[in-house]
Amino acid sequence: MRAMVVPEFGGTPEPADMPTPQPGPGDIQIRIEAAGVNPLDRKLADGILKDSLPYDFPMIPGIDGAGTVSAVGPGTTTFSVGDRVVGKFLVPPVGHGTFAEYVTAPEHDAIHIPDPLTTIQAAALPTAGLTAQELFDAAGVAAGRTILINGAAGGVGSFLVQLAATAGAHVITTARPDDADRMIRLGATEVVDYTAAPVGDSVHATHPDGIDVLFDLVSPPPRLADLARLVRPGGIVYSTVRAADESGLRARGLHGGNFESAGGAPELRHLLLQAAMGELVVPIEAVRPLTDARDALGAGGARGKTVLVI
């Protein structure tokens, strides 16, 4: 099968012919049609889990994928050949991902794609959508709360803006000027141009009494610590890039810390239904061929999701 592979930790994706994986008991084989690209894909290729999980090389990156069931293993009961499915697939050993024509996975990791959604839309949803939903839930976002989403332009941020706005929160986002209209359409109440002035100064000028929640998807530790000063005592700070000094937050009477998504198929089913009913926009920035994985993996400045088509 065709695939993009990384030959070693930190390597650059390159095209290769790889063996087609076969489904074992309780597994399904999926003919991948679209694979979502996430920052985690680059981190996995760099070895972020090498001390906790085995890796196989050449490594095929990719966690999010959508396509059609092409074979089922013994004992599989949920799916049949021809079913359209999507999932977040990370099964040890790491290195048998979705940047390929086929992938196998336990049937409980996959979800049927609702008819109104395309496979491209479905592939863009799992990791970013689940992370946004779990952040939203963990912070207990509710009507009337003032929330700052720093790094709102990417996949997680674009989903999170919508969830918070639907809940009735006052949503402040950071974005470049040419992305401000999109932020407003997704539900932002205010858009801060982070290229014009420090974000902390801009937000403090309009909210001198502080904010309730900070979701920071991009900042290194010093910048996160500075932005956390905007949050009122008893408020919540979450970093998705492991930049939070959790003991420092506690000392200031703040909750939250470093956040890692653990969501799976049940939570993904809920998001897919929301998207299918038009209640959640899937923010796709670019649809590119599989061979563009070399440029897409780890690329910064995303405005929504990039999806590779196989």
Residue frames as qw, qx, qy, qz and C-alpha x, y, z in Angstrom:
[[0.000, 0.888, 0.460, 0.000, 0.00, 0.00, 0.00],
 [0.312, 0.612, -0.060, 0.724, 1.01, 3.63, -0.44],
 [0.544, -0.747, -0.315, 0.217, 2.01, 5.45, 2.71],
 [0.172, 0.824, -0.298, 0.449, 4.04, 8.34, 4.05],
 [0.864, -0.342, -0.281, 0.238, 6.67, 7.16, 6.50],
 [0.142, -0.903, 0.363, -0.180, 9.20, 8.63, 8.91],
 [0.785, 0.285, -0.528, 0.154, 12.43, 6.56, 8.91],
 [0.543, -0.081, -0.567, 0.614, 13.61, 7.60, 12.39],
 [0.252, -0.774, -0.436, 0.383, 12.74, 9.89, 15.30],
 [0.100, -0.728, 0.066, 0.674, 12.66, 13.46, 14.04],
 [0.374, 0.011, 0.694, 0.615, 12.69, 12.37, 10.42],
 [0.343, 0.331, -0.151, -0.866, 10.90, 13.90, 7.45],
 [0.743, 0.288, 0.537, -0.278, 7.90, 12.04, 5.95],
 [0.127, 0.434, -0.683, -0.574, 8.65, 10.36, 2.65],
 [0.836, 0.165, -0.102, -0.513, 6.56, 8.15, 0.33],
 [0.099, -0.351, 0.931, -0.008, 6.99, 4.39, 0.58],
 [0.734, -0.074, -0.530, -0.418, 5.33, 1.09, -0.24],
 [0.267, -0.335, 0.744, -0.514, 4.34, -0.68, 2.97],
 [0.128, -0.166, -0.975, -0.070, 2.64, -4.01, 3.72],
 [0.474, -0.400, -0.272, -0.736, -1.14, -3.78, 3.90],
 [0.196, -0.208, 0.775, -0.564, -2.22, -4.45, 7.50],
 [0.477, -0.223, -0.776, -0.347, -4.67, -7.29, 8.10],
 [0.520, -0.510, 0.145, -0.670, -7.38, -7.21, 10.79],
 [0.200, 0.112, -0.927, 0.296, -7.03, -9.47, 13.79],
 [0.271, -0.516, -0.811, 0.053, -9.80, -10.63, 16.15],
 [0.164, -0.786, -0.451, 0.389, -12.13, -7.75, 16.97],
 [0.207, -0.454, 0.237, 0.833, -10.41, -5.47, 14.46],
 [0.591, 0.729, 0.334, -0.094, -11.51, -3.78, 11.26],
 [0.500, -0.056, 0.368, 0.782, -9.46, -2.84, 8.24],
 [0.220, 0.845, 0.288, -0.393, -10.26, 0.64, 6.91],
 [0.550, 0.406, 0.335, 0.648, -9.53, 1.92, 3.41],
 [0.221, -0.619, -0.214, 0.723, -8.50, 5.44, 4.38],
 [0.377, 0.722, 0.424, 0.397, -9.89, 8.23, 2.20],
 [0.038, 0.834, -0.082, 0.544, -8.94, 11.22, 4.36],
 [0.698, -0.279, -0.435, 0.496, -6.57, 11.79, 7.28],
 [0.172, -0.969, -0.082, -0.158, -6.67, 14.80, 9.59],
 [0.592, 0.346, -0.356, 0.635, -3.36, 16.47, 10.45],
 [0.527, -0.831, -0.157, -0.080, -2.65, 17.46, 14.06],
 [0.017, 0.828, -0.497, 0.258, 0.33, 18.96, 15.95],
 [0.757, -0.394, 0.497, -0.158, 0.48, 15.68, 17.87],
 [0.926, 0.367, 0.055, 0.069, 1.44, 13.86, 14.68],
 [0.420, 0.739, -0.385, 0.359, 4.74, 15.72, 14.55],
 [0.395, -0.643, 0.530, -0.387, 5.33, 15.19, 18.27],
 [0.940, -0.082, 0.308, -0.121, 4.75, 11.45, 17.90],
 [0.814, 0.524, -0.104, 0.229, 7.22, 11.33, 15.02],
 [0.150, 0.757, -0.454, 0.445, 9.73, 13.14, 17.22],
 [0.554, 0.043, -0.781, 0.286, 9.33, 10.46, 19.90],
 [0.346, -0.488, 0.239, -0.765, 7.12, 12.08, 22.52],
 [0.869, -0.280, 0.115, -0.392, 5.89, 8.61, 23.60],
 [0.662, 0.424, -0.614, 0.076, 9.11, 6.65, 23.12],
 [0.024, 0.338, -0.779, 0.527, 9.56, 6.16, 26.87],
 [0.539, 0.013, 0.557, -0.632, 6.05, 4.81, 27.37],
 [0.846, 0.362, 0.266, -0.289, 5.08, 2.98, 24.16],
 [0.618, -0.121, 0.605, 0.488, 6.94, 0.85, 21.59],
 [0.380, 0.709, -0.165, -0.571, 7.49, 2.28, 18.10],
 [0.786, 0.197, 0.516, 0.277, 7.81, 0.58, 14.72],
 [0.114, 0.743, -0.309, -0.583, 9.95, 2.05, 11.95],
 [0.050, 0.226, 0.182, 0.956, 9.50, 3.03, 9.23],
 [0.078, 0.421, 0.667, -0.609, 6.78, 4.84, 11.15],
 [0.002, -0.520, -0.589, -0.619, 3.51, 5.79, 9.46],
 [0.031, 0.073, 0.404, -0.912, 2.21, 8.96, 11.19],
 [0.411, -0.232, -0.393, -0.789, -1.41, 9.98, 11.57],
 [0.139, 0.100, 0.825, -0.538, -4.03, 9.50, 14.28],
 [0.499, 0.441, 0.354, -0.656, -7.24, 10.79, 12.71],
 [0.005, 0.139, -0.802, -0.581, -8.69, 8.97, 9.73],
 [0.630, 0.337, 0.390, -0.580, -11.93, 8.36, 7.86],
 [0.227, 0.308, -0.768, -0.514, -12.84, 5.93, 5.13],
 [0.829, 0.009, -0.214, -0.516, -14.63, 2.68, 4.37],
 [0.675, -0.337, 0.644, -0.124, -14.43, -0.66, 6.14],
 [0.532, 0.515, -0.574, -0.350, -12.64, -2.98, 3.69],
 [0.643, 0.027, -0.765, 0.040, -12.34, -6.14, 5.84],
 [0.596, -0.607, 0.200, -0.486, -13.34, -7.35, 9.30],
 [0.155, 0.387, -0.880, 0.230, -11.52, -9.63, 11.68],
 [0.473, -0.268, -0.839, -0.031, -12.91, -12.65, 13.52],
 [0.306, -0.497, -0.662, 0.470, -15.50, -11.77, 16.15],
 [0.011, -0.077, 0.033, 0.996, -16.22, -8.30, 14.77],
 [0.077, 0.548, 0.830, -0.072, -19.88, -7.43, 15.22],
 [0.024, 0.690, 0.260, -0.675, -20.25, -3.64, 14.96],
 [0.245, 0.660, -0.306, -0.641, -19.25, -3.01, 11.34],
 [0.818, 0.316, 0.473, 0.085, -19.62, -4.56, 7.91],
 [0.458, -0.040, 0.457, 0.761, -17.57, -4.15, 4.76],
 [0.123, 0.572, 0.502, 0.637, -18.64, -0.93, 3.06],
 [0.335, -0.846, -0.384, 0.158, -19.52, 1.00, 6.23],
 [0.288, 0.716, -0.142, 0.620, -18.17, 4.57, 6.39],
 [0.707, -0.596, -0.287, 0.252, -16.22, 5.07, 9.61],
 [0.201, 0.783, -0.273, 0.522, -14.00, 7.58, 11.37],
 [0.795, -0.551, -0.212, 0.140, -11.85, 7.44, 14.46],
 [0.089, -0.865, 0.468, -0.160, -8.88, 8.49, 16.50],
 [0.986, 0.054, -0.148, 0.046, -6.50, 5.60, 15.96],
 [0.096, 0.728, -0.619, 0.278, -3.41, 5.20, 18.14],
 [0.967, -0.214, 0.025, -0.136, -2.77, 1.53, 18.83],
 [0.293, -0.697, 0.642, 0.128, 0.67, 0.34, 20.07],
 [0.544, -0.326, 0.071, 0.770, 3.16, -0.05, 18.64],
 [0.190, 0.832, 0.057, -0.518, 3.16, 3.56, 17.41],
 [0.124, -0.458, 0.640, 0.605, 3.82, 3.79, 13.70],
 [0.168, 0.277, 0.890, 0.320, 0.82, 2.24, 11.97],
 [0.130, 0.473, 0.330, -0.807, -1.10, 5.45, 11.38],
 [0.495, 0.655, 0.522, -0.231, -3.57, 6.96, 8.97],
 [0.205, 0.759, -0.349, -0.510, -1.18, 8.57, 6.47],
 [0.161, -0.194, 0.928, 0.275, -1.63, 5.46, 4.37],
 [0.459, -0.050, -0.588, -0.664, -4.12, 3.65, 2.14],
 [0.736, -0.358, -0.537, -0.204, -5.15, 1.22, 4.89],
 [0.098, -0.441, 0.645, -0.617, -5.16, 1.02, 8.66],
 [0.590, -0.331, -0.730, -0.093, -6.43, -1.57, 11.11],
 [0.151, -0.357, 0.432, -0.814, -7.95, -0.74, 14.47],
 [0.046, 0.245, 0.902, -0.352, -10.12, -2.24, 17.21],
 [0.061, -0.558, -0.659, -0.500, -13.75, -1.90, 16.22],
 [0.324, -0.777, -0.479, 0.251, -14.53, 0.00, 19.44],
 [0.334, -0.425, 0.075, 0.838, -12.22, 2.83, 18.29],
 [0.053, 0.131, 0.565, 0.813, -14.32, 3.56, 15.20],
 [0.309, 0.475, 0.497, -0.657, -17.64, 5.37, 14.73],
 [0.418, 0.553, 0.649, 0.313, -20.10, 5.32, 11.84],
 [0.112, -0.106, 0.129, 0.980, -20.00, 8.57, 9.87],
 [0.365, 0.580, 0.542, -0.486, -23.45, 10.21, 9.77],
 [0.565, 0.517, 0.552, 0.329, -24.80, 10.55, 6.22],
 [0.177, 0.974, 0.139, -0.007, -24.72, 14.38, 6.05],
 [0.322, -0.813, 0.400, 0.277, -20.94, 14.45, 6.64],
 [0.720, 0.590, -0.366, 0.003, -18.26, 13.84, 4.05],
 [0.905, -0.164, -0.185, 0.346, -15.24, 11.70, 4.90],
 [0.415, 0.443, -0.174, 0.775, -13.11, 14.85, 4.72],
 [0.376, -0.656, 0.073, -0.650, -15.24, 16.58, 7.33],
 [0.900, -0.408, -0.114, -0.098, -15.21, 13.50, 9.52],
 [0.824, 0.111, -0.222, 0.510, -11.42, 13.14, 9.32],
 [0.184, 0.567, -0.180, 0.783, -10.95, 16.72, 10.50],
 [0.548, -0.643, -0.119, -0.522, -12.93, 16.18, 13.68],
 [0.837, -0.310, -0.438, 0.105, -11.48, 13.58, 16.09],
 [0.618, -0.131, -0.361, 0.686, -8.39, 14.91, 17.89],
 [0.072, 0.218, -0.052, 0.972, -9.10, 18.63, 17.65],
 [0.512, -0.451, -0.328, -0.653, -12.82, 18.30, 18.33],
 [0.769, -0.396, -0.490, 0.107, -12.37, 15.96, 21.26],
 [0.482, -0.037, -0.333, 0.810, -9.70, 18.18, 22.81],
 [0.141, -0.316, -0.060, -0.936, -11.97, 21.20, 22.52],
 [0.659, -0.454, -0.414, -0.434, -14.95, 19.37, 24.01],
 [0.749, -0.307, -0.477, 0.343, -12.91, 18.05, 26.94],
 [0.288, 0.098, -0.222, 0.926, -11.43, 21.48, 27.67],
 [0.363, -0.398, -0.227, -0.812, -14.92, 22.95, 27.58],
 [0.760, -0.430, -0.454, -0.178, -16.22, 20.30, 29.97],
 [0.667, -0.135, -0.445, 0.583, -13.23, 20.47, 32.33],
 [0.147, 0.124, -0.166, 0.967, -13.60, 24.23, 32.74],
 [0.020, 0.575, 0.753, -0.318, -17.35, 24.06, 33.24],
 [0.050, 0.028, 0.259, 0.964, -17.96, 26.81, 30.70],
 [0.047, 0.631, 0.756, -0.169, -21.33, 28.45, 31.25],
 [0.141, 0.804, 0.355, 0.455, -23.33, 31.49, 30.24],
 [0.262, -0.957, -0.034, -0.120, -21.97, 34.81, 31.44],
 [0.737, -0.477, 0.221, 0.424, -18.38, 33.67, 31.93],
 [0.308, 0.896, -0.268, -0.175, -15.58, 35.59, 30.24],
 [0.897, -0.090, 0.358, 0.244, -13.16, 33.34, 28.40],
 [0.173, 0.806, -0.451, -0.343, -9.91, 34.03, 26.55],
 [0.934, 0.147, 0.292, 0.143, -8.82, 31.51, 23.92],
 [0.043, -0.812, 0.459, 0.358, -5.22, 32.19, 22.98],
 [0.109, -0.259, 0.885, 0.372, -4.35, 30.46, 19.72],
 [0.587, 0.342, 0.527, -0.510, -7.97, 30.27, 18.62],
 [0.480, 0.559, -0.356, -0.575, -7.27, 30.10, 14.88],
 [0.115, 0.291, -0.937, -0.156, -6.21, 26.44, 14.76],
 [0.489, -0.197, -0.778, -0.342, -8.36, 23.33, 14.85],
 [0.361, -0.377, -0.741, 0.421, -8.83, 23.03, 18.61],
 [0.030, -0.274, -0.228, 0.934, -9.41, 26.76, 18.99],
 [0.321, -0.032, -0.450, -0.833, -11.93, 26.92, 16.15],
 [0.503, -0.354, -0.773, -0.156, -14.01, 24.17, 17.76],
 [0.355, -0.345, -0.603, 0.626, -13.62, 25.64, 21.24],
 [0.097, 0.049, -0.025, -0.994, -14.86, 29.07, 20.16],
 [0.479, -0.217, -0.561, -0.640, -18.07, 27.50, 18.92],
 [0.541, -0.349, -0.752, 0.144, -18.68, 25.39, 22.02],
 [0.257, -0.282, -0.440, 0.813, -18.10, 28.33, 24.38],
 [0.198, -0.001, -0.171, -0.965, -20.24, 30.72, 22.35],
 [0.512, -0.288, -0.682, -0.436, -23.10, 28.22, 22.15],
 [0.484, -0.384, -0.688, 0.380, -22.98, 27.96, 25.95],
 [0.141, -0.925, -0.298, -0.190, -23.49, 31.73, 26.21],
 [0.632, -0.474, -0.027, 0.612, -19.97, 32.68, 27.30],
 [0.188, 0.958, -0.123, -0.179, -18.29, 35.97, 26.42],
 [0.900, 0.032, 0.240, 0.363, -15.53, 34.67, 24.13],
 [0.044, 0.906, -0.325, -0.269, -12.32, 36.61, 23.53],
 [0.927, 0.165, 0.209, 0.265, -10.04, 35.16, 20.87],
 [0.211, -0.696, 0.403, 0.556, -6.61, 36.03, 19.50],
 [0.727, 0.424, 0.484, 0.240, -6.11, 36.09, 15.74],
 [0.319, -0.084, 0.324, 0.887, -4.50, 37.98, 12.91],
 [0.301, 0.390, 0.116, -0.863, -6.61, 40.83, 11.45],
 [0.448, 0.221, -0.582, -0.642, -7.41, 38.87, 8.29],
 [0.350, -0.150, -0.925, -0.015, -8.86, 36.04, 10.36],
 [0.154, 0.057, 0.509, -0.845, -11.02, 38.22, 12.61],
 [0.609, 0.056, -0.197, -0.766, -14.19, 37.84, 10.52],
 [0.650, 0.006, -0.748, -0.134, -13.95, 34.05, 10.70],
 [0.214, -0.033, -0.762, 0.610, -13.58, 34.20, 14.48],
 [0.365, 0.082, 0.240, -0.896, -16.70, 36.35, 14.73],
 [0.682, 0.065, -0.458, -0.567, -18.65, 33.96, 12.50],
 [0.551, -0.011, -0.821, 0.145, -17.64, 31.06, 14.74],
 [0.535, -0.685, -0.489, -0.073, -19.00, 32.94, 17.77],
 [0.506, -0.100, -0.306, 0.800, -16.25, 35.15, 19.21],
 [0.113, -0.906, -0.382, 0.143, -17.43, 38.27, 21.00],
 [0.052, -0.933, 0.276, 0.223, -14.05, 40.01, 20.77],
 [0.898, 0.283, 0.010, 0.338, -11.00, 39.40, 18.59],
 [0.366, -0.845, 0.234, 0.311, -7.60, 40.58, 19.81],
 [0.689, 0.678, -0.214, 0.142, -4.97, 41.31, 17.18],
 [0.809, -0.504, 0.097, 0.285, -1.91, 39.70, 18.73],
 [0.675, 0.292, 0.140, 0.663, 0.36, 41.33, 16.13],
 [0.048, 0.821, 0.125, 0.555, -0.56, 44.86, 17.24],
 [0.248, -0.663, 0.432, -0.559, 0.17, 44.72, 20.98],
 [0.078, 0.150, -0.942, 0.291, 0.81, 42.22, 23.76],
 [0.443, -0.398, -0.718, -0.360, -2.32, 40.13, 24.29],
 [0.419, -0.438, -0.634, 0.480, -2.24, 40.65, 28.06],
 [0.078, -0.227, -0.102, 0.966, -2.23, 44.43, 27.67],
 [0.289, -0.142, -0.511, -0.797, -5.08, 44.38, 25.16],
 [0.498, -0.431, -0.739, -0.140, -7.31, 42.16, 27.27],
 [0.360, -0.393, -0.521, 0.667, -6.55, 44.02, 30.51],
 [0.018, 0.035, -0.092, -0.995, -7.54, 47.31, 28.83],
 [0.488, -0.216, -0.450, -0.716, -11.04, 46.03, 28.04],
 [0.786, -0.418, -0.432, -0.145, -11.42, 43.75, 31.08],
 [0.092, 0.626, -0.517, 0.577, -9.61, 45.46, 33.97],
 [0.681, -0.399, 0.377, -0.485, -11.49, 43.30, 36.48],
 [0.255, -0.332, 0.906, 0.066, -10.10, 40.14, 34.90],
 [0.656, 0.128, -0.528, -0.523, -11.47, 37.08, 33.13],
 [0.829, -0.288, 0.299, -0.374, -12.82, 33.72, 34.34],
 [0.909, 0.007, 0.391, 0.141, -11.07, 31.21, 32.08],
 [0.167, 0.750, -0.521, -0.372, -7.90, 31.12, 29.99],
 [0.927, 0.163, 0.323, 0.096, -7.50, 28.40, 27.37],
 [0.041, 0.816, -0.466, -0.339, -3.96, 28.72, 26.01],
 [0.939, 0.261, 0.223, -0.011, -3.16, 26.54, 23.02],
 [0.683, 0.644, -0.092, 0.332, 0.16, 28.05, 21.97],
 [0.084, -0.916, 0.282, -0.274, 2.13, 29.94, 24.64],
 [0.628, 0.201, -0.615, 0.433, 5.49, 28.91, 26.12],
 [0.523, -0.487, -0.595, 0.367, 5.74, 29.02, 29.94],
 [0.232, -0.216, -0.203, 0.926, 6.78, 32.68, 30.42],
 [0.231, -0.149, -0.340, -0.899, 4.02, 34.01, 28.18],
 [0.521, -0.440, -0.696, -0.224, 1.43, 31.72, 29.74],
 [0.437, -0.394, -0.536, 0.605, 2.42, 32.90, 33.22],
 [0.033, -0.083, 0.012, 0.996, 1.94, 36.49, 32.07],
 [0.400, -0.252, -0.510, -0.718, -1.51, 35.82, 30.59],
 [0.499, -0.387, -0.765, 0.126, -2.56, 33.89, 33.70],
 [0.166, -0.181, -0.385, 0.890, -2.40, 37.20, 35.59],
 [0.322, -0.151, -0.310, -0.882, -5.58, 38.17, 33.75],
 [0.564, -0.318, -0.728, -0.227, -7.53, 35.39, 35.46],
 [0.445, -0.617, 0.181, -0.623, -9.41, 36.25, 38.62],
 [0.134, -0.280, 0.880, -0.359, -8.75, 34.20, 41.80],
 [0.613, 0.185, 0.656, -0.400, -10.82, 31.03, 41.62],
 [0.639, 0.597, -0.182, -0.449, -10.60, 31.07, 37.84],
 [0.905, 0.036, 0.411, 0.105, -9.26, 28.42, 35.48],
 [0.193, 0.760, -0.512, -0.350, -6.16, 28.18, 33.29],
 [0.903, 0.058, 0.419, 0.069, -5.47, 25.33, 30.87],
 [0.120, 0.691, -0.574, -0.422, -2.47, 24.83, 28.59],
 [0.951, 0.239, 0.134, -0.144, -2.50, 22.22, 25.84],
 [0.659, 0.611, -0.362, 0.250, 1.27, 22.53, 25.22],
 [0.818, -0.336, -0.324, 0.336, 2.40, 21.62, 28.76],
 [0.321, 0.522, -0.153, 0.776, 3.42, 25.19, 29.57],
 [0.491, -0.739, -0.111, -0.448, 1.59, 25.58, 32.89],
 [0.204, 0.283, -0.729, 0.590, 3.36, 25.84, 36.24],
 [0.542, -0.482, -0.621, -0.298, 0.65, 23.99, 38.11],
 [0.521, -0.431, -0.502, 0.539, 2.03, 24.70, 41.59],
 [0.145, -0.052, -0.008, 0.988, 2.29, 28.37, 40.67],
 [0.347, -0.370, -0.489, -0.710, -1.33, 28.42, 39.55],
 [0.584, -0.512, -0.627, 0.059, -2.46, 26.83, 42.82],
 [0.423, -0.262, -0.335, 0.800, -0.49, 29.39, 44.80],
 [0.082, -0.014, -0.123, -0.989, -2.49, 32.14, 43.07],
 [0.448, 0.273, 0.601, -0.603, -5.81, 30.42, 43.75],
 [0.555, 0.414, -0.364, -0.623, -6.26, 29.26, 40.16],
 [0.809, 0.017, 0.571, -0.138, -7.46, 25.88, 38.93],
 [0.755, 0.630, -0.107, -0.148, -6.55, 23.87, 35.83],
 [0.531, -0.547, 0.577, 0.293, -3.03, 23.17, 34.58],
 [0.095, 0.384, -0.760, -0.516, -1.60, 21.11, 31.74],
 [0.756, 0.237, 0.323, -0.517, -4.29, 19.38, 29.72],
 [0.011, 0.249, -0.885, -0.393, -4.17, 16.18, 27.69],
 [0.713, 0.077, -0.157, -0.679, -7.11, 14.78, 25.78],
 [0.230, -0.156, 0.954, -0.110, -8.26, 11.28, 26.65],
 [0.661, 0.311, 0.233, -0.642, -11.54, 11.21, 24.73],
 [0.243, -0.099, 0.913, 0.312, -12.55, 8.33, 22.52],
 [0.051, -0.254, -0.803, -0.537, -15.36, 6.92, 20.47],
 [0.101, -0.674, -0.713, 0.164, -18.35, 7.75, 22.74],
 [0.103, -0.703, -0.111, 0.695, -17.41, 11.43, 22.93],
 [0.090, -0.209, 0.584, 0.779, -16.60, 11.51, 19.20],
 [0.050, 0.461, 0.851, 0.247, -20.06, 10.14, 18.39],
 [0.059, -0.790, -0.451, 0.410, -21.61, 13.16, 20.12],
 [0.101, -0.593, 0.246, 0.760, -19.47, 15.62, 18.13],
 [0.118, 0.046, 0.796, 0.591, -20.23, 13.89, 14.84],
 [0.029, 0.648, 0.761, 0.029, -23.95, 14.19, 15.51],
 [0.079, -0.782, -0.178, 0.592, -23.58, 17.90, 16.31],
 [0.105, -0.395, 0.516, 0.752, -21.70, 18.44, 13.06],
 [0.106, 0.263, 0.877, 0.388, -24.22, 16.39, 11.08],
 [0.013, -0.762, -0.635, 0.124, -27.08, 18.52, 12.45],
 [0.288, 0.702, 0.144, 0.635, -25.29, 21.74, 11.56],
 [0.494, -0.860, -0.127, -0.026, -24.71, 22.72, 15.17],
 [0.569, -0.621, 0.349, 0.410, -20.91, 22.53, 14.86],
 [0.569, 0.788, -0.206, -0.115, -18.89, 23.83, 11.93],
 [0.878, -0.161, 0.227, 0.389, -15.91, 21.67, 10.94],
 [0.075, 0.937, -0.155, -0.304, -13.25, 24.31, 10.17],
 [0.843, 0.104, 0.347, 0.398, -11.28, 22.93, 7.22],
 [0.052, -0.815, 0.232, 0.529, -8.52, 25.23, 5.97],
 [0.294, 0.586, -0.639, -0.403, -6.89, 23.01, 3.36],
 [0.932, 0.078, 0.334, -0.118, -7.38, 19.66, 1.61],
 [0.138, 0.748, -0.607, -0.231, -4.10, 18.33, 0.26],
 [0.868, 0.214, -0.433, -0.115, -2.79, 15.10, -1.30],
 [0.897, -0.425, -0.039, 0.118, -1.12, 12.51, 0.91],
 [0.755, 0.225, -0.074, 0.612, 2.32, 13.36, -0.46],
 [0.025, 0.751, -0.079, 0.655, 1.98, 16.85, 1.06],
 [0.770, -0.593, -0.228, 0.065, 2.38, 15.29, 4.50],
 [0.683, 0.071, -0.140, 0.713, 6.02, 16.38, 4.31],
 [0.093, 0.389, -0.014, 0.916, 4.97, 20.05, 4.42],
 [0.532, -0.580, -0.282, -0.549, 1.81, 19.68, 6.49],
 [0.791, -0.378, -0.425, 0.227, 3.34, 17.79, 9.41],
 [0.550, -0.429, -0.230, 0.678, 4.28, 20.29, 12.09],
 [0.212, 0.462, 0.253, 0.823, 3.42, 23.35, 9.99],
 [0.132, -0.405, -0.511, 0.747, 2.51, 26.39, 12.10],
 [0.157, 0.218, -0.088, -0.959, 0.00, 29.18, 11.62],
 [0.008, -0.315, -0.908, -0.277, -2.99, 26.94, 10.93],
 [0.391, 0.038, 0.114, -0.912, -6.43, 28.46, 10.45],
 [0.875, 0.067, 0.070, -0.474, -8.61, 25.47, 11.05],
 [0.797, -0.194, 0.570, 0.047, -7.81, 21.94, 9.95],
 [0.317, 0.544, -0.651, -0.425, -5.66, 20.46, 7.20],
 [0.861, 0.044, 0.458, -0.217, -6.82, 17.14, 5.76],
 [0.027, -0.424, 0.793, 0.436, -4.81, 14.80, 3.56],
 [0.847, 0.264, 0.110, -0.447, -6.70, 12.83, 0.93],
 [0.432, -0.328, 0.815, 0.205, -5.49, 9.38, -0.05]]
